[in-house]
Amino acid sequence: MSGTFDPNTTSAKIVIAGAFGVGKTTMITKLTDREPLRTEEILTEAGAEIDDLAGLQDKKTTTVALDFGRLDLPSGPKLYLFGTPGQDRFWPMWESIALGALGAIVIVDTERLNQCFAILDFFEDRGIPFVVAVNEFDGAPRHQPDQIAAALDLDPEIPVLTFDARSKQDTKEVLVTVLDRAIEFRTTHSNPARATGL
């Protein structure tokens, strides 16, 4: 993992967020050292009347509270990974899930970018540094990170990565990036001289 992680930190919370069905549970499952806690339930016909299932016809389950996993870094610190539920009706839980987070990973699906804006605003409004990770689903159109950044109107310093949530190596690279981003964000925002380039 990242060599820039603060050696004085014994644990840190990373939030993995995104719209319904973008791969949050899959990513946490790949990253954790042990079986993660999942709160998945089978989708019902009643829920289909509330949730937007466009493009997700094959999805059979959904996270109804949160996903939770733990990863012990070789250097000692423990990372606690919290995955948010994706449907709008569970958004009231996001405040509690994000409280005290070092950083966040926002997973996006290029075919549903319009669902990302409120999620990006959520972390920006709370001053939580984040990275954008584009989950490259099978058969989905491929775009360059700069194209995604432009489509989402992101600030230049926000990293955009493409990855496969089913790949352990890919998910680790995204995690390293958010750790680096979070530590850089903390350093520049706690040191006014550095933030202004003095």
C-alpha positions as CSV (number, residue, x, y, z in Angstrom):
1,M,0.0,0.0,0.0
2,S,0.9,3.7,-0.1
3,G,4.2,4.7,1.4
4,T,2.8,8.2,2.2
5,F,0.2,7.0,4.8
6,D,0.7,8.9,8.0
7,P,2.7,6.5,10.3
8,N,1.0,8.0,13.4
9,T,-2.4,6.9,12.2
10,T,-3.6,3.6,13.7
11,S,-6.8,3.5,11.8
12,A,-8.8,5.3,9.2
13,K,-12.2,5.3,7.7
14,I,-12.7,5.2,3.9
15,V,-16.2,5.5,2.4
16,I,-17.0,3.8,-0.8
17,A,-20.0,5.5,-2.4
18,G,-21.9,5.5,-5.7
19,A,-25.3,5.0,-7.2
20,F,-27.3,1.8,-7.1
21,G,-25.5,-1.1,-8.7
22,V,-22.1,0.5,-9.5
23,G,-20.0,-2.1,-7.7
24,K,-19.5,-0.9,-4.2
25,T,-20.2,-4.3,-2.5
26,T,-17.9,-6.0,-5.1
27,M,-15.1,-3.6,-4.4
28,I,-15.2,-4.0,-0.6
29,T,-15.4,-7.8,-0.9
30,K,-12.2,-7.7,-3.0
31,L,-10.3,-5.4,-0.7
32,T,-11.0,-6.9,2.7
33,D,-8.8,-9.3,4.6
34,R,-11.8,-11.3,5.9
35,E,-15.4,-11.8,5.0
36,P,-17.1,-8.4,4.9
37,L,-20.3,-7.5,6.7
38,R,-23.0,-7.1,4.0
39,T,-26.6,-6.0,4.4
40,E,-28.0,-7.2,1.1
41,E,-31.6,-8.1,0.6
42,I,-33.4,-9.6,-2.4
43,L,-35.0,-7.0,-4.7
44,T,-38.8,-7.2,-4.6
45,E,-41.5,-6.0,-7.0
46,A,-42.6,-3.4,-4.4
47,G,-39.1,-1.9,-4.4
48,A,-39.0,-1.9,-8.2
49,E,-41.7,0.8,-8.1
50,I,-39.4,3.0,-6.0
51,D,-35.9,2.3,-7.3
52,D,-34.5,3.2,-10.7
53,L,-33.5,-0.2,-12.2
54,A,-32.7,1.2,-15.7
55,G,-29.8,-0.8,-17.0
56,L,-29.8,-3.1,-14.0
57,Q,-32.3,-5.7,-15.0
58,D,-30.0,-8.6,-13.9
59,K,-29.5,-7.2,-10.4
60,K,-31.1,-9.5,-7.8
61,T,-30.0,-8.0,-4.5
62,T,-29.4,-4.6,-3.0
63,T,-27.5,-3.1,0.1
64,V,-30.1,-1.8,2.5
65,A,-27.9,-0.4,5.3
66,L,-24.1,-0.5,4.6
67,D,-21.2,-2.8,3.6
68,F,-18.3,-3.0,6.0
69,G,-14.8,-4.4,5.6
70,R,-11.4,-4.1,7.3
71,L,-8.0,-4.1,5.7
72,D,-4.8,-4.2,7.8
73,L,-2.0,-2.4,6.0
74,P,1.5,-3.9,6.2
75,S,2.8,-0.8,8.0
76,G,0.3,-1.2,10.8
77,P,-2.7,1.0,10.3
78,K,-6.1,-0.5,9.9
79,L,-8.5,0.7,7.2
80,Y,-12.2,0.5,7.8
81,L,-14.2,0.4,4.6
82,F,-17.8,1.6,4.6
83,G,-20.0,1.1,1.6
84,T,-23.1,3.3,1.3
85,P,-26.5,2.1,0.1
86,G,-27.2,3.3,-3.4
87,Q,-30.9,4.1,-3.5
88,D,-32.1,7.6,-2.8
89,R,-34.4,6.3,-0.1
90,F,-31.4,5.3,2.0
91,W,-29.6,8.7,1.7
92,P,-30.5,9.7,5.3
93,M,-27.9,7.1,6.4
94,W,-25.1,8.7,4.5
95,E,-24.4,11.4,7.1
96,S,-23.6,8.8,9.8
97,I,-21.6,6.6,7.4
98,A,-19.4,9.5,6.2
99,L,-18.8,11.0,9.7
100,G,-15.1,11.0,10.4
101,A,-14.0,9.6,7.0
102,L,-10.4,10.3,5.9
103,G,-11.5,10.1,2.3
104,A,-14.0,8.6,-0.1
105,I,-14.1,6.7,-3.4
106,V,-17.0,7.6,-5.7
107,I,-17.6,4.7,-8.1
108,V,-19.4,5.7,-11.3
109,D,-20.9,3.9,-14.3
110,T,-20.3,5.7,-17.6
111,E,-23.9,4.9,-18.7
112,R,-25.4,6.5,-15.7
113,L,-23.2,9.6,-15.1
114,N,-26.2,11.7,-14.3
115,Q,-26.6,9.8,-11.0
116,C,-23.2,11.0,-9.8
117,F,-23.7,14.8,-9.3
118,A,-25.5,14.7,-6.0
119,I,-23.0,12.2,-4.6
120,L,-20.0,14.3,-5.6
121,D,-21.8,17.4,-4.1
122,F,-22.3,15.4,-0.8
123,F,-18.5,14.9,-0.3
124,E,-17.6,18.4,-1.6
125,D,-20.0,20.1,0.8
126,R,-18.6,18.2,3.8
127,G,-14.9,18.8,2.9
128,I,-14.2,15.0,2.5
129,P,-11.5,14.4,-0.2
130,F,-12.5,11.9,-2.8
131,V,-11.4,10.2,-6.0
132,V,-13.6,9.1,-8.9
133,A,-13.3,5.5,-9.9
134,V,-15.0,4.5,-13.2
135,N,-16.0,0.8,-13.0
136,E,-15.6,-0.6,-16.5
137,F,-18.5,-2.9,-16.9
138,D,-18.4,-5.6,-19.6
139,G,-19.8,-4.0,-22.8
140,A,-19.9,-0.5,-21.4
141,P,-18.5,2.3,-23.5
142,R,-14.9,3.2,-22.7
143,H,-13.9,6.8,-22.0
144,Q,-10.6,8.5,-21.1
145,P,-10.4,9.8,-17.5
146,D,-10.1,13.4,-18.8
147,Q,-13.4,12.9,-20.7
148,I,-15.1,11.7,-17.5
149,A,-13.7,14.6,-15.5
150,A,-15.0,17.1,-18.1
151,A,-18.5,15.4,-18.1
152,L,-18.7,15.6,-14.3
153,D,-17.2,19.1,-14.2
154,L,-14.5,18.0,-11.7
155,D,-11.8,20.2,-10.3
156,P,-8.4,19.4,-11.9
157,E,-6.9,18.0,-8.7
158,I,-9.5,15.3,-8.2
159,P,-8.1,12.0,-9.6
160,V,-10.2,10.0,-12.0
161,L,-9.3,6.3,-12.5
162,T,-10.7,3.5,-14.5
163,F,-10.8,0.1,-12.9
164,D,-12.6,-3.3,-12.6
165,A,-14.3,-3.7,-9.3
166,R,-13.8,-7.5,-9.6
167,S,-10.0,-7.1,-9.8
168,K,-8.1,-7.1,-6.5
169,Q,-5.1,-5.3,-8.1
170,D,-7.4,-2.6,-9.6
171,T,-9.2,-2.0,-6.3
172,K,-5.9,-1.7,-4.4
173,E,-4.7,0.9,-6.9
174,V,-7.9,2.9,-6.3
175,L,-7.4,2.6,-2.6
176,V,-3.8,3.8,-2.7
177,T,-4.9,6.8,-4.8
178,V,-7.6,7.9,-2.3
179,L,-5.1,7.5,0.6
180,D,-2.6,9.7,-1.2
181,R,-5.3,12.2,-2.1
182,A,-6.7,12.3,1.5
183,I,-3.2,12.9,3.0
184,E,-2.3,15.6,0.5
185,F,-5.7,17.3,1.1
186,R,-5.2,17.2,4.9
187,T,-1.7,18.6,4.5
188,T,-2.6,21.5,2.3
189,H,-5.8,22.4,4.2
190,S,-4.1,22.3,7.6
191,N,-1.1,24.4,6.5
192,P,-2.2,27.8,5.0
193,A,1.3,28.6,3.8
194,R,1.6,25.4,1.8
195,A,-1.9,25.8,0.4
196,T,-1.0,29.2,-1.0
197,G,2.4,28.1,-2.3
198,L,4.4,30.3,0.2
